[in-house]
């Protein structure tokens, strides 16, 4: 008997990005729930370690933001990458307010927001939402090995979803009043490029454009019946499903990936993957 596809009820920036990148990948990952048949890049062990360290770094920062003393956390930064990222975080002038003046800010680390989107719920987990001087700043920590271009980041579903959803679902953080798009800014802070954070302010026109796109995508996802393989075969070299799609067995090399693509989204941190650390 043929397995029924999974009934999808939520959408996220990751699932929508997959849908935009390759409809087949979206189907395999979110409807068929196919587990990962192949590694995404070589060398595998090194990349896995980098990803785990990225997840661990997110946990360390989250613990700091809820008030655990830095000295207590520092001893958990126990690999060269973690030590460097932690030092960069501690020494960042841009982020200093978040820990030194935390009583003056509304800080919401690892906040989850959701809102109806067509027949789905749109869900996002934020690294940090910070309220300051009538502004609301969305922070996202990135442990990329390469600083992506701002144009690439601006077009990502994460940048669009996080800001638009904050308008739609953030009123409870603002005394019951929805945030104006102009109050919102999204900041990507790069643990290996601490002086080169990327800032994305927001406008009402951008919000309208983003929400219209999200509605359109949700309608498409709800009604689509065919899931073509991407024509951009470069995406397949770094995709876990490439052997399934007969798009090659050999994993792409990370150095080649970085040379050819902006993306280290392969190593992006997903909160669902992050385990607890006992402090
Ligand atoms: S291997 Fe290529 S075609 Fe297949 S799911 Fe991945 S990106 Fe899409």
Boltz pocket constraint, residues with backbone or C-beta under 6 A from the ligand:
constraints:
  - pocket:
      binder: B
      contacts: [[A, 21], [A, 22], [A, 23], [A, 24], [A, 25], [A, 26], [A, 28], [A, 228], [A, 229], [A, 230], [A, 232], [A, 233], [A, 235], [A, 236], [A, 239], [A, 240], [A, 241], [A, 242], [A, 243], [A, 245], [A, 247]]
      max_distance: 6.0
